[in-house]
Amino acid sequence: MERKELEMILDLKVHLINDGKIGSVFLPNEIFKDLISCKKLFQGGTSHIAFAYSYIYFSYWLYRNCKYDVNTKFTQSIIKEVLGYSSTNKTLNYIIKKGGITDELGYTETTTDYPTFWEIEEDGFIMFHTINEFKNDNKEFKSIIRNRNFKVKFPVKAFHRTLESLSEKELDGTFYDVTYSHQVPFEVFIYCMEQADIGVIGFYIYSYLKSLNDRFSEGACVSLPRFNKELGIRTSSLDTYLESLKIHNMIVCHEQPYVFGIPDHLRKPNTYEVNKVHVFEKGSSPGKKRRVLHISTDKILRSELYAEESVKTTGVRKGLEVSESELPF
């Protein structure tokens, strides 16, 4: 879906999002582990995992900003289109239907009661006013309700982070406590959905790196095996989308040289930094060729690393030299 069309149905201008009228959305950092731990989702492949993440993000944003019913009702079909899929695509229904994957994992709950407006209370907590509050006012209620079968996703973990807090109705979700969570600006989401070579998979990877960058100021050191393990994404897809993110200047990758003959335990992962949306632009970050070195050259360039490894190896060897008097038998 193009930006102009999305701006129209959301009744907003993307470049004015930072005017204080649009609320930010934080997602729990454990969402990545939760998604890939779901066998059904994992079997669907990278695109389905990334779709589920993007769907949860957008659903939380729609609820937080009371945008489910502005100029148009955000049905599941329209949300599919926003996320880059056909409105008639049925392969994704198992993820978003009532009782589907996002409901099953405890991130959403299907409901017909959606928010119409929000306000900040004196204690600083956000309060949502939903359509059910207008039921006693038939005239007002009828003016709001145009489709009684219209369903939305209640953002469970934005209100209650755990099953315990859910049962006790304790408001400890990400609308109230952003501890161990990450925030991706809505402008980033819009940009990703506009770009055919980014989409939900690129957004998923960027969000993961953003969650790490929020915790590590010097950047996220992530190896390919770690990407595979924590995102459930195949190496071939990962290479393609990382390259696209770099081309769009969404991320900066500080690549380690490829060294022939180096032991695996001495290989260092690349470091990734995420850029802010105002510097995104396709083609603004020219691709750089990765340096290829022989181990003899690397030993000169990174002599300290090999010296440290030599000390460790020597220490291990010395540790094996035990005198006869020290033996326990």
Stockholm file with secondary structure:
# STOCKHOLM 1.0

chainA/1-329         MERKELEMILDLKVHLINDGKIGSVFLPNEIFKDLISCKKLFQGGTSHIAFAYSYIYFSYWLYRNCKYDVNTKFTQSIIKEVLGYSSTNKTLNYIIKKGGITDELGYTETTTDYPTFWEIEEDGFIMFHTINEFKNDNKEFKSIIRNRNFKVKFPVKAFHRTLESLSEKELDGTFYDVTYSHQVPFEVFIYCMEQADIGVIGFYIYSYLKSLNDRFSEGACVSLPRFNKELGIRTSSLDTYLESLKIHNMIVCHEQPYVFGIPDHLRKPNTYEVNKVHVFEKGSSPGKKRRVLHISTDKILRSELYAEESVKTTGVRKGLEVSESELPF
#=GR chainA/1-329 SS CCHHHHHHHHTCCGGGGGGTTSCCCEEETTHHHHHHTCHHHHHHCHHHHHHHHHHHHHHHHHHHTTCTBSSSBCCHHHHHHHTTSCTTCCTTHHHHSTTSHHHHTTSEEEESCCEEEEEECTTSCEEEEEGGGGTTCHHHHHHHCSCTTCCEEEEHHHHCSSHHHHHTTCCCSTTTCCTTEEECCHHHHHHHHHCTTTHHHHHHHHHHHHHHHTTCTTCEEECHHHHHHHHCCCHHHHHHHHHHHHHTTSEEEECCCEEETCCGGGCCCEEEEECCGGGCCTTSSCCCCCCEEEHHHHHHHTHHHHHHHHHHHHHHHHHTCCCGGGCCC
#=GC SS_cons         CCHHHHHHHHTCCGGGGGGTTSCCCEEETTHHHHHHTCHHHHHHCHHHHHHHHHHHHHHHHHHHTTCTBSSSBCCHHHHHHHTTSCTTCCTTHHHHSTTSHHHHTTSEEEESCCEEEEEECTTSCEEEEEGGGGTTCHHHHHHHCSCTTCCEEEEHHHHCSSHHHHHTTCCCSTTTCCTTEEECCHHHHHHHHHCTTTHHHHHHHHHHHHHHHTTCTTCEEECHHHHHHHHCCCHHHHHHHHHHHHHTTSEEEECCCEEETCCGGGCCCEEEEECCGGGCCTTSSCCCCCCEEEHHHHHHHTHHHHHHHHHHHHHHHHHTCCCGGGCCC
//
